[in-house]
Amino acid sequence: MHLSSRAVLLGPWQLARGPGGQPSRAPSACGRCLAMRWQRLRSRSEREALELGYEPAGGARWPVLTDWAVDAVWAAYRAIHRDGAVRTVPGAGEAEGPRVTRVDLGTLALASFPLLPEPLCPHCAPSQPAGTAAGGLPLEPVPKARPDHYRQRPPHSFPLPTSALANPVCGTLGTDVWINPTSTTTAPVAGTHLVRGFAGLTDVTWSGQANSYATSRRLAFLEGLERYAGTHRRQPTAPVTASYEELRARGERVLHPADCGAYPAATYATDPLVSPFDPTREIPWLWGHSLREGDAVLVPARLVHYSAGTPADNFVFECSNGCATGGSPAEAAFFGLLELIERDAFLLAWYGRARLTEIDLSSCHDSTVATLLDRARLLGYDVHAYDTRIDLPFPVVTGLAVRRDGGPGTLAFSAAAGFVPEDTVEAALSEVLTYIPHLPYQVSDRLTELRAMAADFDRVLHLKDHAQLYGLPEMAAHAREFLEPTGHLRLDEAFADWQAVRPRSADLLTDLALLRDELAAAGLEAIVVDQTTPEQCRMGLHTVRTLVPGLIPMDFGWSRQRALEMPRMRTAQRRAGRRTTDLSTAELKRVPHPFP
């Protein structure tokens, strides 16, 4: 039993028998599991009080624990445990797994909610010793339905326990999901929850953007599970804790954080939340798998789980770059690497002032593209797409929506990478259309603040600042390379070179191998770290973090940009044959990127 100021929680309990009278095979959960999930759903002020060691200052006696409340709780308890007749409790027959019954102390209303076992519960899943290099990442053949189809299963085929993922008592991802009926371009569904990281409590939002609320809801839960796996380590295996120098002395293969970029020296000198990497300081490490070498490599945990961290490994603030979910490790790795390639190309083009070719969208055969353009026009926007490849052959497309009258919400950017050019165009345009219904209002609400950022880039601190900054009409001058492309090509002409080499394989491993080999040819190593949570395993999902040291990483906050410090920013255009010399420091565009 769990008592709070507003309710009594009974459980976890579960049916002794599952469907057909068979013994229940659902994983069990304990009161600690419930307490951990319940606490994560509390408000910011409650969590700060509970988690930062404040002394309680309550009344001398509980004012709402009346005789009738006690009777109601006792009656609910007996209903749950009486000879297995648990179906008398509202909602008890909906699921086989652990459940929690809430008795509202104000109204005496009863409600039952499913509970997923907590993977880090010290009672149910005690921490195991640090993993070893043995085992690696299982990359088995992944048959494809069609050569140009890269997902094994559609989103609706995964058994997502949606009631357990979002409920107000013990939801894994949050208390609820909501729709946004004001959007005129998609049918958005979103949810959010607070995550405690190295910078305190942060709102982590997950969403789905499709043409129906049912599909968007499904996609939102899948993204929420990806965020859940990516923000913190949810596996019971403890990380390896040691210094870089100690691991090297032991003969371990270790990824040096500097290979993934570092902030300017001035940032470390002035930002109290970060400090340079110290190879003599103990930090946590996780095992990754090198696709190029086929062996295990230790990766700093700070580069894998982007909301976790210790005061000792605060050398960089990561985000969800390269995190992806699929029906197999290979599928997740495939899409994670594509995301890294997409963002690398966008940043190379932006900071390197690359001149781009615009794609003639009238040459796209899929009617979806025409529909997207029509929706944008109704909102007063013209939408463009650009071939953003620099030195890697995989299709990368930047989408750009331009407000015709030049008002607030002037520019909105997006990007996508894929193997099928038309699908990649559609993905980039679909994403940019999710932003434009709301961008004018977001900019108008922050007009004074955003104009201060335009005058002083050091005020650009957060993810939302980057995209909203380019809603200001005056910032359009910094996007000249996009607004004045070098030329226009039909879609088939723009990607003719890629279509000649694109594999038409029946096995996704062939496509993953091409990603690995092209990156290796550029002197880059693809590393995959398994982030999959126990909850995802039961749903048939796999989440990984992909890393390619040397690719340009996406950062948010102007003072925390690794891109301008990395050698690839200067050499990639020369390597691609776009110029004969490396970019000089003076040639780089020192203006915050507009990536959302």
C-alpha positions as CSV (number, residue, x, y, z in Angstrom):
1,M,0.0,0.0,0.0
2,H,1.3,3.5,-0.9
3,L,-0.2,6.6,0.7
4,S,0.1,10.0,-0.8
5,S,-1.7,13.3,-0.1
6,R,-4.4,12.6,-2.6
7,A,-4.8,8.9,-3.0
8,V,-4.0,5.4,-1.7
9,L,-2.4,3.0,-4.2
10,L,-3.0,-0.7,-3.7
11,G,-0.7,-3.1,-5.4
12,P,1.0,-4.2,-7.5
13,W,-1.2,-7.1,-7.9
14,Q,-1.9,-9.4,-10.8
15,L,-4.1,-12.2,-11.9
16,A,-2.9,-15.6,-10.9
17,R,-4.3,-17.0,-14.1
18,G,-3.9,-15.5,-17.6
19,P,-6.1,-16.0,-20.7
20,G,-7.7,-19.5,-20.9
21,G,-7.0,-20.2,-17.3
22,Q,-3.3,-20.7,-17.8
23,P,-0.8,-19.6,-15.2
24,S,0.1,-16.0,-15.8
25,R,3.5,-15.6,-17.5
26,A,3.6,-11.8,-17.2
27,P,6.7,-10.4,-15.4
28,S,6.0,-9.4,-11.8
29,A,6.6,-6.0,-10.2
30,C,7.0,-4.9,-6.6
31,G,6.2,-1.9,-4.5
32,R,9.6,-0.4,-5.2
33,C,8.8,-0.6,-8.9
34,L,5.6,1.3,-8.3
35,A,7.3,3.9,-6.0
36,M,10.0,4.6,-8.6
37,R,7.5,5.1,-11.5
38,W,5.1,7.1,-9.3
39,Q,7.8,9.5,-8.2
40,R,8.9,10.1,-11.8
41,L,5.4,11.4,-12.6
42,R,5.3,14.0,-9.8
43,S,5.4,17.7,-10.6
44,R,8.7,19.5,-10.7
45,S,8.3,21.0,-7.2
46,E,7.4,17.6,-5.7
47,R,10.3,15.9,-7.4
48,E,12.7,18.6,-6.2
49,A,11.5,18.2,-2.7
50,L,11.6,14.4,-2.8
51,E,14.9,14.0,-4.6
52,L,17.1,16.8,-3.3
53,G,16.9,16.0,0.4
54,Y,14.5,18.7,1.7
55,E,13.2,18.1,5.2
56,P,9.4,17.4,5.2
57,A,7.3,20.0,6.9
58,G,3.8,18.5,7.0
59,G,0.9,18.6,9.5
60,A,0.9,16.7,12.7
61,R,-1.9,14.3,11.5
62,W,-3.2,13.2,8.1
63,P,-6.3,15.4,7.5
64,V,-8.0,13.3,4.8
65,L,-7.6,9.8,6.3
66,T,-11.2,9.6,7.5
67,D,-13.1,6.6,8.6
68,W,-15.0,6.3,5.4
69,A,-11.7,6.6,3.4
70,V,-10.3,3.7,5.4
71,D,-13.4,1.7,4.8
72,A,-13.2,2.4,1.1
73,V,-9.5,1.3,0.9
74,W,-10.2,-1.8,2.9
75,A,-13.1,-2.7,0.7
76,A,-10.9,-2.3,-2.4
77,Y,-8.2,-4.4,-0.9
78,R,-10.6,-7.2,-0.1
79,A,-12.0,-7.0,-3.6
80,I,-8.6,-7.5,-5.1
81,H,-7.6,-10.4,-2.9
82,R,-10.9,-12.3,-2.3
83,D,-10.5,-15.7,-3.8
84,G,-8.9,-14.3,-7.0
85,A,-12.1,-12.4,-7.8
86,V,-10.1,-9.4,-8.9
87,R,-12.4,-8.6,-11.8
88,T,-14.7,-6.7,-9.5
89,V,-12.1,-3.9,-9.5
90,P,-12.7,-1.5,-12.5
91,G,-10.5,-2.3,-15.4
92,A,-9.0,-5.4,-13.8
93,G,-9.7,-7.7,-16.7
94,E,-7.9,-5.6,-19.3
95,A,-4.4,-6.9,-18.8
96,E,-2.6,-9.9,-17.5
97,G,0.4,-8.1,-16.0
98,P,0.9,-6.2,-12.7
99,R,-1.7,-3.6,-11.9
100,V,-2.2,-0.8,-9.3
101,T,-5.6,0.3,-8.0
102,R,-5.9,4.0,-7.0
103,V,-8.4,5.1,-4.3
104,D,-9.0,8.8,-4.6
105,L,-9.2,10.2,-1.0
106,G,-11.4,13.1,-2.1
107,T,-14.0,11.3,-4.1
108,L,-13.4,7.6,-3.2
109,A,-13.3,6.9,-6.9
110,L,-11.5,3.7,-7.9
111,A,-9.3,3.2,-11.0
112,S,-6.8,0.5,-11.9
113,F,-3.7,1.0,-14.1
114,P,-1.2,-1.5,-15.5
115,L,2.4,-1.3,-14.2
116,L,5.5,-2.3,-16.1
117,P,8.3,-3.7,-13.9
118,E,11.0,-1.1,-13.3
119,P,14.3,-2.4,-14.9
120,L,16.5,-0.6,-12.3
121,C,14.5,-1.7,-9.3
122,P,17.1,-2.9,-6.7
123,H,14.6,-5.6,-5.5
124,C,13.4,-7.0,-8.9
125,A,16.5,-6.3,-11.0
126,P,19.6,-6.0,-8.8
127,S,22.6,-4.5,-10.6
128,Q,24.9,-7.0,-12.2
129,P,28.7,-6.7,-12.6
130,A,30.0,-4.7,-15.5
131,G,29.6,-6.4,-18.8
132,T,32.5,-7.7,-20.8
133,A,33.5,-7.4,-24.4
134,A,32.3,-10.9,-25.2
135,G,29.1,-11.4,-27.1
136,G,29.0,-8.2,-29.2
137,L,25.9,-7.0,-31.1
138,P,23.9,-9.8,-32.8
139,L,23.5,-8.7,-36.4
140,E,21.5,-11.5,-38.0
141,P,20.0,-11.5,-41.5
142,V,17.0,-9.2,-41.8
143,P,14.7,-10.2,-44.7
144,K,13.0,-7.2,-46.5
145,A,9.5,-7.3,-47.9
146,R,10.8,-5.4,-50.9
147,P,14.2,-4.2,-52.0
148,D,13.2,-0.5,-51.3
149,H,11.5,-1.3,-48.0
150,Y,13.7,-0.8,-45.0
151,R,11.4,-1.4,-42.0
152,Q,10.8,-5.1,-41.0
153,R,7.4,-4.4,-39.4
154,P,4.9,-1.6,-39.5
155,P,4.4,0.4,-36.4
156,H,1.0,-1.1,-35.6
157,S,2.4,-4.6,-35.4
158,F,4.4,-4.1,-32.2
159,P,2.4,-5.0,-29.0
160,L,2.7,-1.7,-27.2
161,P,1.1,-1.7,-23.8
162,T,-0.2,1.8,-24.2
163,S,-2.2,2.0,-21.0
164,A,1.0,1.1,-19.0
165,L,3.1,3.6,-21.0
166,A,0.9,6.6,-20.2
167,N,-1.2,6.8,-17.1
168,P,-1.3,9.2,-14.1
169,V,-0.2,6.7,-11.5
170,C,2.7,4.7,-12.9
171,G,3.0,5.5,-16.6
172,T,6.4,4.5,-18.0
173,L,6.6,7.5,-20.4
174,G,4.3,10.0,-18.7
175,T,0.8,10.7,-17.3
176,D,-1.1,11.0,-20.6
177,V,-0.9,11.8,-24.3
178,W,-2.7,14.7,-26.0
179,I,-3.7,15.7,-29.5
180,N,-3.3,19.1,-31.2
181,P,-6.4,19.8,-33.2
182,T,-5.1,23.2,-34.2
183,S,-2.5,21.8,-36.5
184,T,-3.6,22.2,-40.2
185,T,-0.8,20.1,-41.7
186,T,-0.6,16.9,-39.6
187,A,-2.5,15.2,-36.8
188,P,0.0,15.5,-33.9
189,V,0.0,13.5,-30.8
190,A,2.5,14.1,-28.0
191,G,3.4,13.3,-24.4
192,T,6.1,14.5,-22.0
193,H,7.8,13.6,-18.7
194,L,10.5,15.0,-16.5
195,V,13.9,13.5,-16.6
196,R,16.6,14.2,-14.1
197,G,20.0,14.7,-15.8
198,F,23.2,16.5,-15.2
199,A,21.5,19.9,-15.7
200,G,18.6,19.1,-13.3
201,L,15.0,18.2,-14.3
202,T,14.4,18.5,-18.0
203,D,11.1,18.1,-19.9
204,V,11.5,15.3,-22.5
205,T,8.8,15.5,-25.1
206,W,7.9,12.7,-27.5
207,S,5.5,13.0,-30.4
208,G,4.1,11.4,-33.6
209,Q,3.2,13.4,-36.7
210,A,1.1,11.6,-39.3
211,N,-2.2,12.1,-41.1
212,S,-4.3,10.4,-38.5
213,Y,-4.4,10.6,-34.8
214,A,-4.3,6.8,-34.4
215,T,-1.1,6.5,-36.4
216,S,0.4,9.5,-34.7
217,R,-0.4,8.1,-31.3
218,R,1.4,4.9,-32.2
219,L,4.5,6.8,-33.5
220,A,4.5,8.9,-30.4
221,F,4.8,5.9,-28.1
222,L,7.6,4.5,-30.2
223,E,9.5,7.7,-30.0
224,G,8.8,7.9,-26.3
225,L,10.3,4.5,-25.8
226,E,13.3,5.5,-27.8
227,R,13.7,8.6,-25.6
228,Y,13.2,6.4,-22.5
229,A,16.1,4.1,-23.7
230,G,18.3,7.0,-24.7
231,T,18.1,9.4,-21.8
232,H,19.4,6.9,-19.1
233,R,20.8,3.4,-18.9
234,R,17.9,1.1,-18.1
235,Q,19.8,-2.2,-18.3
236,P,20.8,-3.8,-15.0
237,T,24.4,-4.3,-16.1
238,A,26.7,-1.8,-14.4
239,P,29.0,0.3,-16.6
240,V,32.8,-0.1,-16.5
241,T,34.2,2.6,-14.2
242,A,37.9,3.5,-14.9
243,S,40.0,6.3,-16.3
244,Y,41.0,6.4,-20.0
245,E,44.6,5.8,-19.2
246,E,43.8,2.9,-16.9
247,L,41.8,1.2,-19.6
248,R,44.5,1.7,-22.2
249,A,47.1,0.3,-19.8
250,R,44.8,-2.8,-19.4
251,G,44.8,-3.3,-23.2
252,E,41.2,-2.4,-23.7
253,R,40.1,-0.8,-27.0
254,V,38.7,2.6,-25.9
255,L,37.1,5.5,-27.8
256,H,38.7,8.8,-26.8
257,P,36.0,11.5,-26.4
258,A,38.0,14.0,-28.4
259,D,37.5,11.9,-31.5
260,C,33.8,12.9,-31.3
261,G,34.7,16.6,-30.9
262,A,35.2,19.0,-28.1
263,Y,34.0,22.5,-27.3
264,P,36.2,25.6,-27.8
265,A,38.6,26.3,-25.0
266,A,36.7,29.5,-24.1
267,T,33.6,27.4,-23.4
268,Y,35.4,25.3,-20.9
269,A,36.9,28.4,-19.3
270,T,33.6,30.2,-18.8
271,D,30.8,27.5,-18.7
272,P,30.5,26.1,-15.1
273,L,28.6,23.0,-16.3
274,V,31.4,21.6,-18.5
275,S,35.1,20.9,-18.1
276,P,37.7,19.4,-20.4
277,F,38.1,15.6,-20.6
278,D,40.7,14.4,-18.2
279,P,42.2,11.0,-19.2
280,T,43.3,10.3,-15.6
281,R,39.8,10.8,-14.1
282,E,37.5,7.8,-13.5
283,I,34.3,7.9,-15.6
284,P,31.7,5.3,-16.6
285,W,32.1,3.5,-19.9
286,L,29.8,1.2,-21.9
287,W,30.6,-1.6,-24.4
288,G,29.9,-0.8,-28.0
289,H,30.4,-2.8,-31.2
290,S,32.5,-1.6,-34.1
291,L,30.9,-2.4,-37.5
292,R,34.1,-1.8,-39.3
293,E,36.5,-3.9,-37.1
294,G,33.9,-6.4,-35.8
295,D,35.2,-6.1,-32.2
296,A,34.1,-4.5,-28.9
297,V,35.1,-1.0,-27.9
298,L,34.5,0.9,-24.7
299,V,32.6,4.2,-25.2
300,P,32.1,7.0,-22.6
301,A,28.7,6.6,-21.1
302,R,28.2,10.4,-21.5
303,L,28.2,9.9,-25.3
304,V,25.6,7.1,-25.1
305,H,22.9,8.2,-22.7
306,Y,22.3,11.9,-23.2
307,S,20.6,12.8,-19.9
308,A,22.8,10.8,-17.7
309,G,26.2,11.7,-16.4
310,T,28.5,12.3,-13.4
311,P,30.4,15.4,-12.4
312,A,33.5,13.6,-13.6
313,D,32.5,13.2,-17.2
314,N,30.9,16.5,-18.0
315,F,33.1,17.2,-21.1
316,V,30.2,17.5,-23.4
317,F,26.3,17.8,-23.5
318,E,25.0,15.2,-25.9
319,C,21.5,14.9,-27.4
320,S,19.7,12.1,-29.2
321,N,22.0,12.1,-32.3
322,G,22.2,8.7,-33.8
323,C,19.6,7.0,-31.5
324,A,17.1,4.8,-33.4
325,T,14.6,2.1,-32.8
326,G,13.7,-0.9,-35.0
327,G,12.5,-4.5,-35.0
328,S,16.1,-5.7,-34.9
329,P,19.5,-4.4,-33.9
330,A,20.5,-4.2,-37.6
331,E,17.4,-2.1,-38.5
332,A,18.0,0.3,-35.5
333,A,21.7,0.6,-36.5
334,F,20.8,1.3,-40.1
335,F,18.5,4.2,-39.2
336,G,20.8,5.5,-36.5
337,L,23.6,5.8,-39.0
338,L,21.4,7.6,-41.5
339,E,20.5,10.2,-38.9
340,L,24.2,10.9,-38.2
341,I,24.9,11.2,-41.9
342,E,21.9,13.6,-42.3
343,R,23.0,15.9,-39.6
344,D,26.6,15.8,-40.6
345,A,25.7,16.8,-44.1
346,F,23.4,19.6,-42.9
347,L,26.1,21.1,-40.7
348,L,28.8,20.8,-43.3
349,A,26.5,22.7,-45.7
350,W,25.5,25.3,-43.2
351,Y,28.8,26.2,-41.5
352,G,30.8,25.5,-44.7
353,R,28.6,27.8,-46.8
354,A,28.2,25.0,-49.4
355,R,26.3,25.9,-52.5
356,L,23.4,23.5,-53.0
357,T,21.2,22.3,-55.9
358,E,17.5,22.7,-55.5
359,I,15.3,19.7,-56.4
360,D,12.4,20.3,-58.7
361,L,9.5,19.0,-56.6
362,S,7.2,18.8,-59.6
363,S,9.3,15.9,-60.7
364,C,8.3,13.7,-57.7
365,H,5.9,11.0,-58.7
366,D,4.3,10.4,-55.3
367,S,1.1,12.4,-54.8
368,T,2.0,12.8,-51.1
369,V,4.6,15.4,-52.0
370,A,2.0,17.5,-54.0
371,T,-0.3,17.2,-51.0
372,L,2.3,18.5,-48.7
373,L,3.1,21.5,-50.9
374,D,-0.6,22.3,-51.1
375,R,-1.0,22.3,-47.4
376,A,2.0,24.6,-47.0
377,R,0.6,27.1,-49.6
378,L,-2.6,27.3,-47.6
379,L,-0.6,28.5,-44.7
380,G,1.3,31.1,-46.8
381,Y,4.5,29.1,-47.3
382,D,6.5,28.0,-50.3
383,V,8.5,24.8,-49.6
384,H,11.8,23.9,-51.2
385,A,14.1,20.8,-51.1
386,Y,17.9,20.6,-51.6
387,D,20.4,17.9,-52.4
388,T,22.6,18.4,-49.3
389,R,25.2,15.7,-49.9
390,I,28.8,16.7,-49.4
391,D,31.2,13.8,-49.6
392,L,29.1,10.8,-48.8
393,P,26.8,9.3,-51.5
394,F,23.7,8.6,-49.5
395,P,20.7,10.9,-50.3
396,V,20.4,13.7,-47.8
397,V,17.6,16.3,-48.4
398,T,17.1,19.6,-46.6
399,G,13.5,20.9,-46.5
400,L,13.0,24.7,-46.3
401,A,9.6,26.4,-45.8
402,V,9.7,30.2,-46.7
403,R,6.9,32.4,-45.5
404,R,5.8,34.4,-48.6
405,D,5.0,37.7,-46.8
406,G,8.2,37.7,-44.8
407,G,6.4,37.8,-41.4
408,P,7.2,36.0,-38.2
409,G,8.0,32.4,-38.8
410,T,10.0,33.4,-41.9
411,L,12.1,30.2,-42.4
412,A,11.7,26.7,-41.1
413,F,14.3,23.9,-41.8
414,S,14.3,20.2,-41.7
415,A,16.4,17.3,-43.1
416,A,16.2,13.6,-43.8
417,A,18.5,10.9,-45.1
418,G,17.6,7.6,-46.8
419,F,18.3,5.2,-49.6
420,V,15.2,6.0,-51.7
421,P,15.5,9.6,-52.9
422,E,11.7,10.3,-53.3
423,D,11.0,8.8,-49.8
424,T,13.8,11.0,-48.4
425,V,12.3,14.1,-50.0
426,E,8.9,13.2,-48.6
427,A,10.4,12.7,-45.1
428,A,12.1,16.1,-45.1
429,L,9.0,17.9,-46.3
430,S,6.7,16.1,-43.8
431,E,8.9,17.2,-41.0
432,V,9.1,20.8,-42.0
433,L,5.3,20.9,-42.3
434,T,5.0,19.9,-38.7
435,Y,6.7,23.2,-37.7
436,I,5.1,25.9,-39.8
437,P,1.5,26.0,-38.3
438,H,3.0,27.0,-34.9
439,L,6.3,28.8,-35.7
440,P,4.7,32.3,-36.4
441,Y,3.0,32.2,-32.9
442,Q,6.2,30.9,-31.2
443,V,8.2,33.7,-32.7
444,S,5.7,36.4,-31.9
445,D,5.5,35.2,-28.3
446,R,9.3,35.5,-27.9
447,L,10.0,38.4,-30.3
448,T,12.0,40.6,-27.9
449,E,14.0,37.6,-26.6
450,L,14.7,36.3,-30.1
451,R,15.8,39.7,-31.3
452,A,18.2,39.9,-28.5
453,M,19.6,36.5,-29.6
454,A,20.0,37.8,-33.2
455,A,22.1,40.7,-31.8
456,D,24.1,38.4,-29.5
457,F,24.4,34.8,-30.5
458,D,25.7,33.8,-27.0
459,R,22.1,34.1,-25.9
460,V,21.2,31.1,-28.0
461,L,21.2,28.5,-25.3
462,H,18.5,25.8,-26.0
463,L,17.3,23.5,-28.8
464,K,14.2,25.6,-29.4
465,D,16.2,28.8,-29.8
466,H,17.9,27.6,-33.0
467,A,14.8,27.0,-35.0
468,Q,12.8,29.9,-33.6
469,L,15.6,32.3,-34.2
470,Y,15.2,31.8,-38.0
471,G,11.6,32.8,-37.7
472,L,12.8,36.3,-37.5
473,P,12.7,38.0,-40.9
474,E,16.2,39.6,-40.4
475,M,17.8,36.1,-40.0
476,A,17.0,35.1,-43.5
477,A,20.1,37.0,-44.7
478,H,22.2,34.2,-43.1
479,A,20.5,31.5,-45.2
480,R,21.6,32.8,-48.6
481,E,23.1,29.5,-49.7
482,F,19.7,27.9,-49.5
483,L,17.7,30.9,-50.8
484,E,20.0,31.3,-53.8
485,P,20.8,27.7,-55.0
486,T,23.3,27.1,-57.7
487,G,20.6,25.5,-59.9
488,H,17.6,23.2,-60.2
489,L,17.5,19.5,-61.1
490,R,14.8,17.0,-61.5
491,L,14.8,14.4,-58.7
492,D,16.0,11.6,-61.0
493,E,18.8,13.8,-62.3
494,A,19.9,15.0,-58.9
495,F,20.4,11.4,-57.6
496,A,21.3,9.6,-60.8
497,D,24.7,8.8,-59.5
498,W,23.3,7.2,-56.3
499,Q,20.6,5.2,-58.2
500,A,23.4,3.6,-60.2
501,V,25.1,2.1,-57.1
502,R,22.2,1.7,-54.7
503,P,21.8,-1.9,-53.6
504,R,18.5,-3.7,-54.4
505,S,19.0,-6.3,-51.8
506,A,16.5,-8.6,-50.0
507,D,18.5,-8.4,-46.8
508,L,18.9,-5.2,-44.7
509,L,22.4,-6.3,-43.7
510,T,23.6,-5.6,-47.2
511,D,22.4,-2.0,-46.9
512,L,24.0,-1.7,-43.4
513,A,27.2,-3.0,-44.9
514,L,27.2,-0.3,-47.5
515,L,26.8,2.4,-44.9
516,R,29.7,0.8,-42.9
517,D,31.9,0.5,-46.0
518,E,31.3,4.1,-47.3
519,L,32.0,5.5,-43.9
520,A,35.2,3.4,-43.7
521,A,36.3,4.6,-47.1
522,A,36.1,8.2,-45.7
523,G,38.3,7.1,-42.8
524,L,35.4,6.8,-40.4
525,E,34.4,4.0,-38.0
526,A,30.7,3.1,-37.2
527,I,30.1,2.1,-33.6
528,V,26.8,0.7,-32.2
529,V,25.9,0.7,-28.6
530,D,22.8,-1.3,-27.4
531,Q,20.4,0.9,-25.4
532,T,17.4,-1.6,-25.5
533,T,15.4,-1.6,-22.3
534,P,13.8,-4.8,-20.8
535,E,10.4,-3.3,-21.6
536,Q,11.3,-2.9,-25.2
537,C,12.6,-6.5,-25.4
538,R,9.2,-7.7,-24.4
539,M,7.6,-5.7,-27.2
540,G,10.1,-6.9,-29.9
541,L,11.8,-3.5,-30.2
542,H,15.5,-2.7,-30.2
543,T,17.1,0.7,-29.6
544,V,20.7,1.6,-30.3
545,R,23.0,4.6,-30.1
546,T,25.2,4.9,-33.2
547,L,28.5,6.8,-33.1
548,V,30.8,7.7,-35.9
549,P,33.8,9.6,-34.5
550,G,34.8,12.3,-36.9
551,L,31.3,13.1,-38.3
552,I,30.1,16.5,-37.4
553,P,27.8,16.2,-34.3
554,M,24.7,18.2,-33.8
555,D,24.8,20.5,-30.7
556,F,22.4,23.1,-29.3
557,G,23.5,26.3,-27.7
558,W,25.9,28.7,-29.5
559,S,28.8,28.4,-27.1
560,R,28.6,24.6,-27.1
561,Q,29.2,23.9,-30.8
562,R,31.8,21.2,-31.6
563,A,31.3,21.5,-35.3
564,L,33.5,24.5,-35.8
565,E,36.4,22.8,-34.0
566,M,36.4,19.6,-36.0
567,P,38.9,18.9,-38.9
568,R,36.1,17.4,-41.1
569,M,34.4,20.8,-41.2
570,R,37.4,22.2,-43.2
571,T,38.3,19.1,-45.3
572,A,35.0,17.5,-46.4
573,Q,34.3,19.9,-49.3
574,R,37.8,19.5,-50.7
575,R,37.5,15.7,-50.3
576,A,34.2,15.9,-52.3
577,G,35.9,17.8,-55.1
578,R,33.9,21.0,-54.4
579,R,37.0,23.0,-53.9
580,T,40.8,22.6,-54.2
581,T,41.7,23.7,-50.7
582,D,40.5,23.2,-47.2
583,L,38.2,25.8,-45.7
584,S,40.0,28.5,-43.7
585,T,38.7,29.7,-40.3
586,A,37.6,32.9,-41.9
587,E,35.5,31.1,-44.5
588,L,33.3,29.3,-41.9
589,K,29.9,30.7,-41.2
590,R,29.9,31.7,-37.5
591,V,26.2,31.9,-37.1
592,P,24.0,29.4,-35.1
593,H,22.5,26.6,-37.2
594,P,18.7,26.6,-37.8
595,F,18.2,22.8,-37.2
596,P,15.1,22.1,-35.2
